[in-house]
Amino acid sequence: MKYQRLMKSYFITILAALMYVVYTGCYIPEESDKDILNDKKPNIIFVLVDDMGYGDLGVLFQNQRAMKNNRNEPWQITPNLDQMANEGALFYNQYAAAPVCAPSRASLLTGRSQGHATVRNNQFDKALEDNYTMASVLKTAGYVTAAFGKWGLQGGQERKPESHDWPAHPLNRGFDYFLGYMRHADGHEHYPKEGVYRGKKEVWLNRINITDYLDKCYTADLWTAGVKKWITEQSNKKKPFFVFLAYDTPHAVMELPTQPYPEGGGLNGGLQWIGNPGYWINTATGEVDSWTYPEYASATWDDDNNPATPEVAWPEVYRRYATSIRRIDDAVGDIIRLLKDLNIDDNTIIVFSSDNGPSNESYLPEGYKRNNPSFFRSFGPFDGIKRDCWEGGVRMPVIARWPGHIKGGLKIQTPSMLFDWVPTFTEMAGLPAPAVMDGVSLLPSLTGRGRQKESTVYIEYFVGGRTPRYADFAPQHRGRIRNQMQVIRYGNYTGVRYDIKSADDDFEIYNVEQDPQQLNNLALNGNMKDIQRMMKARVLQMRVPNHSAPRPYDDALIPASDNSSAVMGYVYKIYNGEYPWVPDISGLKPFQQGQTGHISADVIKSGNIVNFSGFIDIPEDGEYSFTVMAKGKASLRIHKALVIDADYGYISGTYMKGFLKLKAGRHPVSLTYLKKGNEAGIYFKWKKVAS
């Protein structure tokens, strides 16, 4: 695949198209990007932990606390993750798609924002959409794929559990292998067979329940041993591999492992898969829920902020929390050591992140103090925790390591989203991402080659309750009613809305680079009227309503584009390439382009992909229907809203409809058509819905 800069145009119609391209944030990467795709496809490992905060990572925050040595501010350590960051890239501004696990993971896996995902809010155990996923696109690109740990997106709750008939089983969503918890609630217990605090849970190996064999198996150890075994088996094969490793720790009960982390690490040390009933992994001995890292077991702190009084021991719940994170840290170090032992380290990218901000839940029995993220300030320099749309609930601790490709010690400040990783991995595999995805490739930021496209930093979420009243939080954030919430980022500015009543509600606007705790609401000073108006427009222009997660702005009319001088009609660009899906054309080079008054396959004289971009003139406010039929596949966006997905599972030649409520004026349209076979045909029509 070749890349180059966008060709400059000297015609007003082409200029109009480029204005639309700028509006949607598209670009053609630099020519220097192309050599990355000539390399051998890298192995990919994505490590996702549960409820670990931005501030829990040593290199991001905890090491600063340690350097201060304030005995009233306890700290924890993550030496292996810190080393991973020193050898790779550290993201300072990457966001989860939602501040709770199910929607966050669904967006991560599908590459779609919460404005388009089908799993939203607290829809635990809802089926992951049957569409392109991180696993399925990589499998199509020639990868062997495996998932380990927490799933919780299986669907089929009305079926009997013993039927094993989950519609969105990982094996039905692009994975070749699965070892883990299927149900969301199972991830609250970290000893599946003993069920120490939450009762016995089920671990599945593909479609077989193996729980009865798993005596004394601490899940973080079990998943790590399973990953090491599987990677070792794949290392001598010709296909590249993709691993999705989703730890169910440190969240929920915060149980302890049975013993110290085994010495050595890698191929012959560290955690090992034994596979014998009753002794499945090499740490399946000793006493369950018993072992704490010595530095935490003996840790003390100045609980009353008075150096004259004796220090006291850390409360039990925080020793457990720190041990859970340190265990993951050791596991990541163990896996990296394995990659080195197998001589595949230089051809493997490993990404580490969390699914949302830190939780205040411990799920431990009465007598244990409730977990308070303020103890370690797990939310870092921000306010907010899990279920909050303040920065602390959605800003993630993200590291990427890829020796020889990512410069060690790289600090990435550019805002991005977790769902950007699907297009990133797809480009690494030599393909453009599916057009239905909202993410962008992060390869330019990771490698320093080319220009980074702007990410769509957008979050919507509903939950009852309030932001905690922690003393560390700003007074104006304490006890804030949550309900309907929304976040959009524009450059250094973040717009936040809590307890939304309508689309007209103002955003609180913060410069989060200068004001990470979001103390100074710039919307109050009267200088943010243009940004306020833009944010209100954009949050409507980049989403479609979902009946299972109603929002108070679902019926709001989508504002027209500010580009009132745009020439009507469409600019078409024709591309060539054999792709299994309608591709995101922003990274492709057209070999022909021109202008047309209407969308038709007649413009295709050669090539098999065409994108039509332009504006439609909506005569009056109201609801409009959009109809597409393709002899092949197609994808339609109005603004950034995905209106019609005639791609995955689409039956060629059938008509599909979508609906949007639009204000009068000019609205940008982008329709990408992928011809399949010898017959070409694309139909597009829009009209006002009769009231």
Secondary structure, DSSP 8 states (H G I E B T S, - for coil): ----------SHHHHHHHHHHHHHT-----GGGHHHHHS---EEEEEEEES--GGGSIIIIIHHHHHHT-TTS-----HHHHHHHHTSEEESSEE-SSSSHHHHHHHHHHT--TTT-S--TT-TT----SS--HHHHHHHTT-EEEEEEE------TTS-GGG---TT-GGGTT-SEEEEE-STGGGG-S-TTT-TTT----EEETTEE-GGG-TT--HHHHHHHHHHHHHHHHTTSSS-EEEEEEEEEESTT----SS---SS-TTTSSS-EEEETTEEETT--S-TT----HHHHT-EE-TTS-TTS--EE--HHHHHHHHHHHHHHHHHHHHHHHHHHTT-GGGEEEEEEESSS--S-----TTS----TTTTTTTTTS---TT--SHHHHB--EEEE-TTTS-TTEEE-S-EEGGGHHHHHHHHTTS--BTT------HHHHHS-S-------EEEEEEEEE----TTS-TTTTT-EEEEEEEEEETTEEEEESS--STT---EEEETTT-TT----GGGGT--HHHHHHHHHHHHHT----TTS--TTTTS-B---S-TT--SEEEEEEE----SS-B-GGGS--SEEEEESS--GGG-SS-SEEEEEEEEEE-SSEEEEEEEEESEEEEEEETTEEEEEESTT--TT-EEEEEEEE-SEEEEEEEEEEE-SS---EEEEEEE---
